[in-house]
Amino acid sequence: MGQGQKGSSDKEGNKNKRDESPAPEDSQKCRVCRFPLLVALLQLLLGVAVTVVAFLMLAVSPSLLARETPHWAGIILCLVSILGFILYCITYQPDERTSMQFIGKLLYFVLCTIGLVISVLALSFAGHHYTQTSSFRCEQAGEDCVCILDQDKNDPIARTFTYKGVSDCEVITGTLTLYFLLQIVLNLAQALVCAIGAFIMWKHRYQVIFAGLQIGTPSSKQWQKV
């Protein structure tokens, strides 16, 4: 009789172990681990840095084009980071059990992807103009600075660029070239951070598409990963 009770208790214990679902995540776990707060913070810092450098470039010469001063790339990254902070403030729930969290995570993923493309575009423009300004031969023409590409190196038709409101051509060949180099570095960092943010959102949403075989018990309707 004792052995029968012992055997039945062992079976019940094994059944309870099978029916137990995975333990919920510790509510006291740091929220930084649940959402990439560092990614959003880096996006904000890089976005502000790109925007500040872009406006410093405009201060050198107001005739610079928008593609030469990518403040638009920095502003977009700042908006993406703000959405990241909003997601951080939303209580984390797995599998997007709230519509607000689902929409926020989807929008953050889309904006990170857009930010990645824009950062690469701004990086390409900055690299192109950095190559140009490194080969300039500039002369002062009143209150403007007229620069010509060195035709022996890059441009056989000797393209001419006029920078208005520049009293010293050394600013174009020196300071402006340095700003373009900074834009290359900052936009490269932006692209990497946006790629990391998009990857993290994708991983959080789709990393459990295949989680192995599952066995269900008809009585409790609970599942166990195998």
C-alpha positions as CSV (number, residue, x, y, z in Angstrom):
1,M,0.0,0.0,0.0
2,G,2.8,2.4,0.9
3,Q,4.6,1.6,-2.4
4,G,1.4,2.4,-4.3
5,Q,1.0,5.7,-2.7
6,K,4.6,6.5,-3.2
7,G,4.4,5.6,-6.9
8,S,1.3,7.7,-7.4
9,S,2.9,10.7,-5.6
10,D,6.0,10.3,-7.9
11,K,3.8,10.3,-11.0
12,E,1.9,13.4,-9.7
13,G,5.2,15.1,-9.1
14,N,6.5,14.3,-12.5
15,K,3.3,15.6,-14.0
16,N,3.5,18.8,-12.2
17,K,7.0,19.3,-13.4
18,R,5.9,18.7,-17.0
19,D,3.0,21.1,-16.6
20,E,5.0,23.9,-15.1
21,S,5.5,26.7,-17.6
22,P,8.8,28.7,-17.7
23,A,9.2,31.0,-14.8
24,P,8.3,34.6,-15.5
25,E,11.0,37.1,-15.8
26,D,12.1,38.6,-12.5
27,S,10.1,41.8,-12.1
28,Q,13.1,43.3,-10.2
29,K,15.4,42.8,-13.2
30,C,16.9,46.1,-14.4
31,R,14.8,47.6,-17.2
32,V,18.0,48.5,-19.0
33,C,18.4,44.8,-19.8
34,R,14.8,44.6,-21.0
35,F,15.1,47.5,-23.5
36,P,18.2,48.9,-25.1
37,L,18.3,52.2,-23.2
38,L,21.9,52.6,-24.1
39,V,21.0,52.4,-27.8
40,A,18.5,55.2,-27.5
41,L,20.9,57.3,-25.5
42,L,23.6,56.9,-28.1
43,Q,21.2,57.8,-30.8
44,L,20.3,61.0,-29.0
45,L,24.0,62.0,-28.5
46,L,25.0,61.2,-32.0
47,G,21.9,63.0,-33.5
48,V,22.7,66.1,-31.5
49,A,26.4,65.9,-32.5
50,V,25.6,65.6,-36.2
51,T,23.1,68.5,-36.0
52,V,25.6,70.7,-34.2
53,V,28.4,70.0,-36.6
54,A,26.0,70.6,-39.5
55,F,25.1,74.1,-38.2
56,L,28.7,74.9,-37.6
57,M,29.3,74.1,-41.3
58,L,26.6,76.5,-42.2
59,A,28.3,79.1,-40.1
60,V,31.4,78.7,-42.3
61,S,29.4,79.5,-45.5
62,P,25.7,80.0,-45.9
63,S,25.9,78.8,-49.5
64,L,26.4,75.2,-48.5
65,L,23.7,72.9,-49.8
66,A,21.5,70.7,-47.6
67,R,23.3,67.5,-48.7
68,E,26.6,69.1,-47.5
69,T,25.2,69.9,-44.1
70,P,23.2,66.8,-43.0
71,H,21.4,68.3,-40.0
72,W,18.4,66.4,-41.3
73,A,20.1,63.1,-40.4
74,G,20.8,64.3,-36.9
75,I,17.2,65.5,-36.3
76,I,15.7,62.2,-37.5
77,L,18.0,60.3,-35.1
78,C,16.9,62.5,-32.2
79,L,13.3,61.7,-33.0
80,V,14.1,58.0,-33.1
81,S,15.8,58.2,-29.7
82,I,12.8,60.0,-28.2
83,L,10.7,57.0,-29.3
84,G,13.2,54.7,-27.7
85,F,12.9,56.5,-24.4
86,I,9.1,56.3,-24.6
87,L,9.4,52.5,-25.1
88,Y,11.6,52.4,-22.1
89,C,8.9,54.0,-20.0
90,I,6.2,51.5,-21.1
91,T,6.0,48.5,-18.8
92,Y,7.6,45.6,-20.6
93,Q,5.3,42.7,-21.5
94,P,6.4,39.8,-23.6
95,D,4.7,39.0,-27.0
96,E,3.4,42.6,-27.2
97,R,0.3,42.0,-25.1
98,T,-0.6,45.7,-25.3
99,S,-1.3,47.5,-28.6
100,M,0.7,50.5,-27.5
101,Q,3.9,48.4,-27.0
102,F,3.4,46.6,-30.3
103,I,2.9,49.9,-32.3
104,G,5.8,51.5,-30.5
105,K,8.2,48.6,-31.1
106,L,7.1,48.4,-34.8
107,L,7.5,52.1,-35.3
108,Y,10.9,52.1,-33.6
109,F,12.1,49.2,-35.8
110,V,10.9,51.1,-39.0
111,L,12.5,54.4,-37.9
112,C,15.8,52.7,-37.0
113,T,15.8,51.2,-40.5
114,I,15.1,54.6,-42.0
115,G,17.8,56.1,-39.8
116,L,20.2,53.5,-41.0
117,V,19.5,54.4,-44.7
118,I,19.7,58.1,-44.0
119,S,22.9,57.8,-42.1
120,V,24.5,55.9,-44.9
121,L,23.3,58.5,-47.4
122,A,24.7,61.3,-45.3
123,L,27.9,59.4,-44.9
124,S,28.2,59.0,-48.7
125,F,27.7,62.8,-49.2
126,A,30.2,63.7,-46.5
127,G,32.8,61.3,-48.0
128,H,32.3,62.7,-51.5
129,H,32.6,66.3,-50.3
130,Y,35.6,65.5,-48.1
131,T,37.4,64.1,-51.2
132,Q,36.5,67.3,-53.1
133,T,37.6,69.8,-50.5
134,S,40.9,67.9,-50.0
135,S,41.7,68.6,-53.6
136,F,40.6,72.2,-53.8
137,R,42.7,75.1,-54.9
138,C,41.0,78.2,-53.6
139,E,41.4,81.9,-54.3
140,Q,39.8,84.9,-52.6
141,A,37.3,86.9,-54.7
142,G,36.1,89.8,-52.7
143,E,33.9,88.5,-49.9
144,D,33.7,85.0,-51.5
145,C,36.0,82.1,-51.9
146,V,36.3,80.5,-55.3
147,C,37.7,77.0,-55.3
148,I,38.7,74.8,-58.3
149,L,39.3,71.0,-58.2
150,D,42.8,70.0,-59.1
151,Q,42.2,68.9,-62.6
152,D,45.4,66.8,-62.6
153,K,43.9,64.5,-59.9
154,N,40.2,64.3,-60.1
155,D,38.3,66.6,-62.5
156,P,39.4,67.1,-66.1
157,I,37.0,70.0,-66.6
158,A,38.1,71.9,-63.5
159,R,34.8,72.4,-61.8
160,T,34.5,75.7,-59.9
161,F,32.8,76.0,-56.5
162,T,31.9,79.4,-55.0
163,Y,31.5,79.8,-51.2
164,K,29.8,83.0,-50.3
165,G,30.6,84.9,-47.1
166,V,34.0,83.4,-46.6
167,S,36.7,85.9,-45.9
168,D,39.5,83.4,-45.6
169,C,39.9,80.5,-48.0
170,E,41.9,78.5,-45.5
171,V,38.6,77.9,-43.7
172,I,37.4,75.9,-46.7
173,T,40.5,73.8,-47.1
174,G,41.0,73.4,-43.4
175,T,38.0,73.8,-41.1
176,L,35.3,72.7,-43.6
177,T,37.4,69.6,-44.5
178,L,37.6,68.7,-40.9
179,Y,33.9,69.1,-40.5
180,F,33.3,66.7,-43.4
181,L,35.6,64.2,-41.7
182,L,33.6,64.5,-38.5
183,Q,30.4,64.0,-40.4
184,I,31.9,60.8,-41.8
185,V,32.7,59.4,-38.4
186,L,29.5,60.5,-36.7
187,N,27.2,59.2,-39.5
188,L,29.1,55.9,-39.6
189,A,28.5,55.6,-35.8
190,Q,24.8,56.5,-36.4
191,A,24.4,53.8,-39.0
192,L,25.9,51.2,-36.7
193,V,23.7,52.2,-33.7
194,C,20.6,52.2,-35.9
195,A,21.5,48.8,-37.2
196,I,21.9,47.5,-33.6
197,G,18.6,49.0,-32.6
198,A,16.8,47.5,-35.5
199,F,18.4,44.1,-34.8
200,I,17.4,44.2,-31.1
201,M,13.8,45.0,-32.0
202,W,13.8,42.2,-34.6
203,K,15.3,39.8,-32.1
204,H,12.8,40.6,-29.4
205,R,9.9,40.0,-31.8
206,Y,11.0,37.1,-33.9
207,Q,13.7,35.2,-31.9
208,V,11.1,32.7,-30.7
209,I,9.6,31.8,-34.1
210,F,11.0,28.3,-33.7
211,A,11.5,27.3,-30.1
212,G,11.7,23.5,-30.5
213,L,9.1,20.9,-30.1
214,Q,6.3,21.4,-27.6
215,I,4.3,18.9,-25.7
216,G,0.9,19.8,-24.3
217,T,-1.0,18.1,-21.6
218,P,-4.8,17.9,-22.4
219,S,-5.8,18.3,-18.7
220,S,-3.9,21.5,-18.0
221,K,-3.5,22.9,-21.5
222,Q,0.0,24.0,-20.7
223,W,3.0,23.6,-22.9
224,Q,6.5,22.5,-22.3
225,K,9.5,23.1,-24.5
226,V,11.6,20.1,-25.5
